[in-house]
Amino acid sequence: TSRMSFNDFKDKGNEYFKIGKYAAAVEEYKSALKCTNLDQERLSIYKNLSACFLKLKEFDSALSFALKSLEINGSDEKALFRKVKAKEGLKRYREALKDGLALAKMYPQNASIQDTLRDLNQKIEELEKDESSLLNRLRQTLLQLKENKRDEDKQIQAANNLLVLARDKAVCPLFIEMNVLNEVKHLLFNCESFKLKLALIRVINETCNNNLKMTKIVLSTF
């Protein structure tokens, strides 16, 4: 019967999970899902799938299944924890910390979340240091671009430094915050140096690279 099939698939998935065969466990759990419409059964499978994808470091999928679990039971302790771990894996540290603090308040006996909160606080500290360092480098580079109008080589060097910064995706929000693209546009349309124009175009190209949000901003700026 389909009831037996559900348990068979789930048990097989659990066996695979225990021995570290997470991809095989995913297939069994997905088969189990096809055998049930019961919320409690679907909840257990969604949580198991989230756990598998955390182990596989496929954090988007881990988050997706944690959220599916929470649609069925918004206060499920394991689902809430897996949501935090998935966001941590996706480097969404501030969101993960906020969710983690809410979980710790709901389940103060959960020792795992305390460890995770310590890790997240440390990661956020490091992130803030990096952001501060990037911001200073970006400010310095923009100053060099503006101040070296009579020295083409220095301006090109500054544009190349900007290109290096643009390769770091953490810089994108700072580009928006500091109106970097407007500065680049102004220089591009007002400088006479072909080499500098080329260096600036490379910056624009890198800013758009694999980033739809930044591409839209670039298009609206230019």
FINUFI-120651 format. One record per residue (C-alpha): residue number from 1; x, y, z; residue in one letter. Coordinates in nm, 2 decimals, decimal comma. Each point is the difference from the previous one (the first is absolute). Layout:
+-----+--------+--------+--------+------+
:  nr :      x :      y :      z : rest :
+-----+--------+--------+--------+------+
: NUM :      X :      Y :      Z :    A :
...
+-----+--------+--------+--------+------+
***
This chain:
+-----+--------+--------+--------+------+
:  nr :      x :      y :      z : rest :
+-----+--------+--------+--------+------+
:   1 :   0,00 :   0,00 :   0,00 :    T :
:   2 :   0,10 :   0,36 :  -0,04 :    S :
:   3 :   0,02 :   0,03 :   0,38 :    R :
:   4 :   0,26 :  -0,27 :   0,01 :    M :
:   5 :   0,18 :   0,15 :  -0,29 :    S :
:   6 :   0,03 :   0,33 :   0,18 :    F :
:   7 :   0,16 :  -0,16 :   0,30 :    N :
:   8 :   0,22 :  -0,22 :  -0,22 :    D :
:   9 :   0,14 :   0,30 :  -0,18 :    F :
:  10 :   0,04 :   0,20 :   0,31 :    K :
:  11 :   0,18 :  -0,28 :   0,19 :    D :
:  12 :   0,23 :  -0,06 :  -0,30 :    K :
:  13 :   0,08 :   0,37 :  -0,01 :    G :
:  14 :   0,08 :   0,00 :   0,37 :    N :
:  15 :   0,23 :  -0,30 :  -0,05 :    E :
:  16 :   0,19 :   0,18 :  -0,28 :    Y :
:  17 :   0,01 :   0,32 :   0,21 :    F :
:  18 :   0,16 :  -0,19 :   0,30 :    K :
:  19 :   0,28 :  -0,13 :  -0,22 :    I :
:  20 :   0,07 :   0,34 :  -0,17 :    G :
:  21 :  -0,16 :  -0,08 :  -0,34 :    K :
:  22 :  -0,19 :   0,32 :   0,00 :    Y :
:  23 :  -0,08 :   0,02 :  -0,38 :    A :
:  24 :  -0,14 :  -0,35 :   0,01 :    A :
:  25 :  -0,21 :   0,10 :   0,31 :    A :
:  26 :  -0,14 :   0,30 :  -0,19 :    V :
:  27 :  -0,13 :  -0,24 :  -0,27 :    E :
:  28 :  -0,17 :  -0,22 :   0,26 :    E :
:  29 :  -0,16 :   0,29 :   0,18 :    Y :
:  30 :  -0,13 :   0,15 :  -0,33 :    K :
:  31 :  -0,15 :  -0,34 :  -0,08 :    S :
:  32 :  -0,16 :   0,00 :   0,35 :    A :
:  33 :  -0,16 :   0,34 :  -0,07 :    L :
:  34 :  -0,18 :  -0,14 :  -0,30 :    K :
:  35 :  -0,17 :  -0,25 :   0,22 :    C :
:  36 :  -0,17 :   0,24 :   0,25 :    T :
:  37 :  -0,22 :   0,31 :   0,03 :    N :
:  38 :   0,01 :   0,00 :   0,38 :    L :
:  39 :   0,15 :   0,32 :   0,15 :    D :
:  40 :   0,19 :  -0,18 :   0,28 :    Q :
:  41 :   0,16 :  -0,24 :  -0,24 :    E :
:  42 :   0,09 :   0,27 :  -0,25 :    R :
:  43 :   0,14 :   0,21 :   0,29 :    L :
:  44 :   0,23 :  -0,28 :   0,11 :    S :
:  45 :   0,13 :  -0,05 :  -0,36 :    I :
:  46 :   0,05 :   0,37 :  -0,07 :    Y :
:  47 :   0,21 :   0,02 :   0,32 :    K :
:  48 :   0,20 :  -0,30 :  -0,11 :    N :
:  49 :   0,06 :   0,14 :  -0,35 :    L :
:  50 :   0,11 :   0,33 :   0,16 :    S :
:  51 :   0,25 :  -0,20 :   0,21 :    A :
:  52 :   0,13 :  -0,19 :  -0,30 :    C :
:  53 :   0,06 :   0,32 :  -0,20 :    F :
:  54 :   0,18 :   0,16 :   0,29 :    L :
:  55 :   0,24 :  -0,30 :   0,00 :    K :
:  56 :   0,04 :   0,03 :  -0,38 :    L :
:  57 :   0,07 :   0,37 :   0,05 :    K :
:  58 :  -0,29 :   0,08 :  -0,24 :    E :
:  59 :  -0,12 :   0,28 :   0,22 :    F :
:  60 :  -0,27 :   0,14 :  -0,24 :    D :
:  61 :  -0,18 :  -0,33 :   0,00 :    S :
:  62 :   0,05 :  -0,04 :   0,38 :    A :
:  63 :  -0,16 :   0,33 :   0,06 :    L :
:  64 :  -0,29 :  -0,07 :  -0,24 :    S :
:  65 :  -0,09 :  -0,33 :   0,18 :    F :
:  66 :   0,04 :   0,17 :   0,34 :    A :
:  67 :  -0,25 :   0,26 :  -0,11 :    L :
:  68 :  -0,24 :  -0,26 :  -0,14 :    K :
:  69 :   0,02 :  -0,17 :   0,34 :    S :
:  70 :  -0,09 :   0,33 :   0,18 :    L :
:  71 :  -0,30 :   0,05 :  -0,23 :    E :
:  72 :  -0,14 :  -0,31 :   0,17 :    I :
:  73 :   0,12 :   0,08 :   0,35 :    N :
:  74 :   0,14 :   0,34 :   0,05 :    G :
:  75 :   0,15 :  -0,08 :   0,34 :    S :
:  76 :   0,17 :  -0,33 :  -0,08 :    D :
:  77 :   0,33 :   0,01 :   0,19 :    E :
:  78 :   0,21 :  -0,21 :  -0,26 :    K :
:  79 :  -0,14 :   0,19 :  -0,30 :    A :
:  80 :   0,08 :   0,33 :   0,16 :    L :
:  81 :   0,35 :  -0,11 :   0,08 :    F :
:  82 :   0,05 :  -0,13 :  -0,35 :    R :
:  83 :  -0,12 :   0,34 :  -0,14 :    K :
:  84 :   0,27 :   0,17 :   0,21 :    V :
:  85 :   0,27 :  -0,24 :  -0,12 :    K :
:  86 :  -0,10 :   0,03 :  -0,36 :    A :
:  87 :   0,01 :   0,38 :   0,02 :    K :
:  88 :   0,34 :  -0,03 :   0,17 :    E :
:  89 :   0,12 :  -0,22 :  -0,29 :    G :
:  90 :  -0,13 :   0,26 :  -0,25 :    L :
:  91 :   0,21 :   0,26 :   0,20 :    K :
:  92 :  -0,32 :   0,19 :   0,09 :    R :
:  93 :   0,15 :   0,04 :   0,35 :    Y :
:  94 :  -0,21 :   0,29 :   0,12 :    R :
:  95 :  -0,33 :  -0,17 :  -0,10 :    E :
:  96 :   0,13 :  -0,33 :   0,16 :    A :
:  97 :   0,08 :   0,18 :   0,32 :    L :
:  98 :  -0,34 :   0,16 :   0,02 :    K :
:  99 :  -0,17 :  -0,33 :  -0,06 :    D :
: 100 :   0,23 :  -0,17 :   0,24 :    G :
: 101 :  -0,07 :   0,24 :   0,28 :    L :
: 102 :  -0,38 :  -0,06 :  -0,05 :    A :
: 103 :   0,06 :  -0,37 :   0,01 :    L :
: 104 :   0,21 :   0,02 :   0,32 :    A :
: 105 :  -0,28 :   0,20 :   0,16 :    K :
: 106 :  -0,26 :  -0,26 :  -0,09 :    M :
: 107 :   0,22 :  -0,30 :   0,09 :    Y :
: 108 :   0,25 :   0,12 :   0,27 :    P :
: 109 :   0,11 :  -0,36 :   0,07 :    Q :
: 110 :   0,13 :  -0,05 :  -0,36 :    N :
: 111 :   0,38 :  -0,02 :   0,04 :    A :
: 112 :   0,07 :  -0,01 :  -0,37 :    S :
: 113 :  -0,15 :   0,34 :  -0,07 :    I :
: 114 :   0,23 :   0,15 :   0,28 :    Q :
: 115 :   0,31 :  -0,13 :  -0,18 :    D :
: 116 :  -0,14 :   0,12 :  -0,34 :    T :
: 117 :  -0,07 :   0,35 :   0,15 :    L :
: 118 :   0,36 :   0,03 :   0,12 :    R :
: 119 :   0,13 :  -0,10 :  -0,35 :    D :
: 120 :  -0,24 :   0,25 :  -0,17 :    L :
: 121 :   0,11 :   0,29 :   0,23 :    N :
: 122 :   0,36 :  -0,08 :  -0,09 :    Q :
: 123 :  -0,07 :  -0,01 :  -0,37 :    K :
: 124 :  -0,20 :   0,32 :   0,01 :    I :
: 125 :   0,30 :   0,17 :   0,18 :    E :
: 126 :   0,23 :  -0,12 :  -0,27 :    E :
: 127 :  -0,24 :   0,11 :  -0,27 :    L :
: 128 :  -0,03 :   0,35 :   0,15 :    E :
: 129 :   0,38 :   0,03 :   0,00 :    K :
: 130 :   0,02 :  -0,11 :  -0,36 :    D :
: 131 :  -0,28 :   0,24 :  -0,10 :    E :
: 132 :   0,18 :   0,29 :   0,18 :    S :
: 133 :   0,33 :  -0,09 :  -0,17 :    S :
: 134 :  -0,18 :  -0,02 :  -0,34 :    L :
: 135 :  -0,17 :   0,33 :   0,06 :    L :
: 136 :   0,33 :   0,17 :   0,07 :    N :
: 137 :   0,16 :  -0,15 :  -0,30 :    R :
: 138 :  -0,29 :   0,11 :  -0,22 :    L :
: 139 :   0,01 :   0,36 :   0,14 :    R :
: 140 :   0,37 :   0,01 :  -0,06 :    Q :
: 141 :  -0,03 :  -0,13 :  -0,36 :    T :
: 142 :  -0,28 :   0,25 :  -0,09 :    L :
: 143 :   0,22 :   0,29 :   0,14 :    L :
: 144 :   0,29 :  -0,12 :  -0,22 :    Q :
: 145 :  -0,23 :  -0,01 :  -0,30 :    L :
: 146 :  -0,12 :   0,36 :   0,06 :    K :
: 147 :   0,33 :   0,16 :   0,11 :    E :
: 148 :   0,23 :  -0,13 :  -0,27 :    N :
: 149 :  -0,17 :   0,16 :  -0,30 :    K :
: 150 :   0,33 :   0,13 :  -0,12 :    R :
: 151 :   0,18 :  -0,33 :   0,04 :    D :
: 152 :  -0,14 :  -0,26 :  -0,24 :    E :
: 153 :   0,21 :  -0,29 :   0,13 :    D :
: 154 :  -0,12 :   0,06 :   0,36 :    K :
: 155 :  -0,36 :   0,02 :  -0,11 :    Q :
: 156 :   0,03 :  -0,32 :  -0,20 :    I :
: 157 :   0,16 :  -0,17 :   0,30 :    Q :
: 158 :  -0,29 :   0,12 :   0,22 :    A :
: 159 :  -0,25 :  -0,13 :  -0,25 :    A :
: 160 :   0,18 :  -0,34 :   0,00 :    N :
: 161 :  -0,02 :   0,01 :   0,38 :    N :
: 162 :  -0,37 :   0,06 :  -0,03 :    L :
: 163 :  -0,02 :  -0,30 :  -0,23 :    L :
: 164 :   0,16 :  -0,22 :   0,26 :    V :
: 165 :  -0,25 :   0,12 :   0,26 :    L :
: 166 :  -0,29 :  -0,06 :  -0,24 :    A :
: 167 :   0,09 :  -0,37 :  -0,01 :    R :
: 168 :  -0,08 :  -0,02 :   0,37 :    D :
: 169 :  -0,38 :  -0,05 :   0,01 :    K :
: 170 :  -0,01 :   0,15 :   0,36 :    A :
: 171 :   0,08 :   0,33 :  -0,17 :    V :
: 172 :  -0,32 :   0,02 :  -0,20 :    C :
: 173 :  -0,21 :   0,15 :   0,29 :    P :
: 174 :   0,28 :   0,25 :   0,06 :    L :
: 175 :   0,00 :   0,09 :  -0,38 :    F :
: 176 :  -0,36 :   0,10 :   0,04 :    I :
: 177 :   0,05 :   0,17 :   0,33 :    E :
: 178 :   0,28 :   0,22 :  -0,12 :    M :
: 179 :  -0,13 :   0,08 :  -0,35 :    N :
: 180 :   0,30 :  -0,16 :  -0,16 :    V :
: 181 :  -0,17 :  -0,06 :  -0,33 :    L :
: 182 :  -0,09 :   0,37 :  -0,04 :    N :
: 183 :   0,37 :   0,09 :   0,06 :    E :
: 184 :   0,10 :  -0,26 :  -0,26 :    V :
: 185 :  -0,26 :   0,13 :  -0,25 :    K :
: 186 :   0,12 :   0,36 :   0,05 :    H :
: 187 :   0,36 :  -0,09 :  -0,06 :    L :
: 188 :  -0,08 :  -0,22 :  -0,29 :    L :
: 189 :  -0,18 :   0,27 :  -0,18 :    F :
: 190 :   0,24 :   0,28 :   0,09 :    N :
: 191 :   0,35 :  -0,15 :  -0,03 :    C :
: 192 :   0,19 :   0,00 :  -0,33 :    E :
: 193 :   0,23 :  -0,30 :   0,07 :    S :
: 194 :  -0,10 :  -0,31 :  -0,19 :    F :
: 195 :   0,19 :  -0,22 :   0,25 :    K :
: 196 :  -0,19 :   0,15 :   0,29 :    L :
: 197 :  -0,33 :  -0,04 :  -0,18 :    K :
: 198 :   0,09 :  -0,37 :  -0,06 :    L :
: 199 :   0,09 :  -0,05 :   0,37 :    A :
: 200 :  -0,33 :   0,16 :   0,11 :    L :
: 201 :  -0,20 :  -0,22 :  -0,25 :    I :
: 202 :   0,17 :  -0,30 :   0,16 :    R :
: 203 :  -0,12 :   0,12 :   0,34 :    V :
: 204 :  -0,36 :   0,02 :  -0,13 :    I :
: 205 :   0,02 :  -0,34 :  -0,16 :    N :
: 206 :   0,13 :  -0,16 :   0,32 :    E :
: 207 :  -0,27 :   0,17 :   0,20 :    T :
: 208 :  -0,26 :  -0,16 :  -0,22 :    C :
: 209 :   0,17 :  -0,34 :   0,00 :    N :
: 210 :  -0,25 :  -0,27 :   0,11 :    N :
: 211 :  -0,20 :   0,26 :   0,20 :    N :
: 212 :  -0,34 :   0,09 :  -0,13 :    L :
: 213 :  -0,07 :   0,26 :   0,27 :    K :
: 214 :   0,32 :   0,19 :  -0,08 :    M :
: 215 :  -0,06 :  -0,03 :  -0,38 :    T :
: 216 :  -0,34 :   0,17 :   0,05 :    K :
: 217 :   0,16 :   0,28 :   0,20 :    I :
: 218 :   0,27 :   0,04 :  -0,27 :    V :
: 219 :  -0,26 :   0,02 :  -0,27 :    L :
: 220 :  -0,21 :   0,26 :   0,19 :    S :
: 221 :   0,32 :   0,20 :   0,07 :    T :
: 222 :   0,12 :   0,01 :  -0,36 :    F :
+-----+--------+--------+--------+------+
***
